[in-house]
Amino acid sequence: MTTSAEPVRPGPLAARSVVHPPVPPAPRMLRLPGVYRPQEDTALLASAIAELTIPAGAHALDLCTGTGAQAITLARRGAGTVLAVDLSRRALASARLNALIRQLAVRPCRGGLARALREGPFDVVVANPPYVPSPAPTVRSTRGWDAGPDGRALLDPLCAAAGTLLRPGGTMLLVQSAMADVDKSREQLAAQGLRTSVVQRARIPFGPVLSGRTEFLEAAGLIEPGQRMEELVVLRADR
Ligand SMILES: C[S@@+](CC[C@H](N)C(=O)[O-])C[C@H]1O[C@@H](n2cnc3c(N)ncnc32)[C@H](O)[C@@H]1O
């Protein structure tokens, strides 16, 4: 995080040279103050979207859109309608601007999972939700990344709802940290009859947020003692 008012993900862009495998540069986006800055997880999910076959005219959802980076990738890849959902008004204004200057059709929509469920089902769902385990309650300034003591505050309801969010034949791509229990996500998705696979992985160094809570993470058993690298994973789920 560059300043306390800059909600960026824990992975520092400056340390990209030690990312394994190398993650492409995060997309450059306009961003109102307080909106999550695109970074390694953004780029990893965008890479997975770029490799997905998107049916022409697909109805697509970018849940937790932030600057709209994933929604824009979906629109560029030929999705027919792209819904960009976020709790933050500033995020939605940023997403609207970013789509407008690229002349792409993206519909910003304020809300969370319940709103997405009302707008579904979808052919394609992508999400970069908050997934960082946190010892403290989530507040507005940290809601771009903090996700409760196990990092699953949004992952659990999202994985549990994936079968309802997707049309038959639909696909979801979801990025998360390995410390927020990838196996649990896969089990929750499989319990709804979805086929799951890991389509992208990258190891990145801890940034300021994770570095500032290593004691909590070690005590909670979420990282090994002395661990200072994080693994990011993109999960694919097919209905
Ligand atoms: C990790 S950022 C991802 C931003 C962007 N999709 C990207 O890949 O760079 C998470 C976003 O989720 C939003 N958010 C947090 N909790 C949410 C919720 N319950 N429902 C919808 N959006 C939420 C935050 O405002 C933030 O913009």
PDBQT file of the ligand as one rigid body, heavy atoms in Angstrom, charges set to zero:
ROOT
HETATM    1  C1  LIG A 301      -9.814  -6.747  -4.839  1.00  0.00    +0.000 C 
HETATM    2  S1  LIG A 301     -10.803  -5.399  -5.441  1.00  0.00    +0.000 S 
HETATM    3  C2  LIG A 301     -10.968  -5.937  -7.138  1.00  0.00    +0.000 C 
HETATM    4  C3  LIG A 301     -11.092  -4.813  -8.134  1.00  0.00    +0.000 C 
HETATM    5  C4  LIG A 301     -11.000  -5.228  -9.605  1.00  0.00    +0.000 C 
HETATM    6  N1  LIG A 301     -12.013  -6.200  -9.955  1.00  0.00    +0.000 N 
HETATM    7  C5  LIG A 301      -9.634  -5.750  -9.968  1.00  0.00    +0.000 C 
HETATM    8  O1  LIG A 301      -9.537  -6.916 -10.370  1.00  0.00    +0.000 OA
HETATM    9  O2  LIG A 301      -8.665  -4.999  -9.844  1.00  0.00    +0.000 OA
HETATM   10  C6  LIG A 301     -12.340  -5.799  -4.674  1.00  0.00    +0.000 C 
HETATM   11  C7  LIG A 301     -13.505  -4.844  -4.948  1.00  0.00    +0.000 C 
HETATM   12  O3  LIG A 301     -14.659  -5.426  -4.324  1.00  0.00    +0.000 OA
HETATM   13  C8  LIG A 301     -15.479  -4.417  -3.789  1.00  0.00    +0.000 C 
HETATM   14  N2  LIG A 301     -16.278  -5.078  -2.741  1.00  0.00    +0.000 N 
HETATM   15  C9  LIG A 301     -15.937  -5.361  -1.462  1.00  0.00    +0.000 A 
HETATM   16  N3  LIG A 301     -16.920  -6.070  -0.864  1.00  0.00    +0.000 NA
HETATM   17  C10 LIG A 301     -17.895  -6.237  -1.796  1.00  0.00    +0.000 A 
HETATM   18  C11 LIG A 301     -19.165  -6.881  -1.799  1.00  0.00    +0.000 A 
HETATM   19  N4  LIG A 301     -19.627  -7.518  -0.705  1.00  0.00    +0.000 N 
HETATM   20  N5  LIG A 301     -19.912  -6.847  -2.913  1.00  0.00    +0.000 NA
HETATM   21  C12 LIG A 301     -19.462  -6.202  -4.032  1.00  0.00    +0.000 A 
HETATM   22  N6  LIG A 301     -18.279  -5.579  -4.093  1.00  0.00    +0.000 NA
HETATM   23  C13 LIG A 301     -17.501  -5.593  -2.995  1.00  0.00    +0.000 A 
HETATM   24  C14 LIG A 301     -14.525  -3.352  -3.327  1.00  0.00    +0.000 C 
HETATM   25  O4  LIG A 301     -15.177  -2.098  -3.292  1.00  0.00    +0.000 OA
HETATM   26  C15 LIG A 301     -13.421  -3.447  -4.404  1.00  0.00    +0.000 C 
HETATM   27  O5  LIG A 301     -13.688  -2.529  -5.443  1.00  0.00    +0.000 OA
ENDROOT
TORSDOF 0
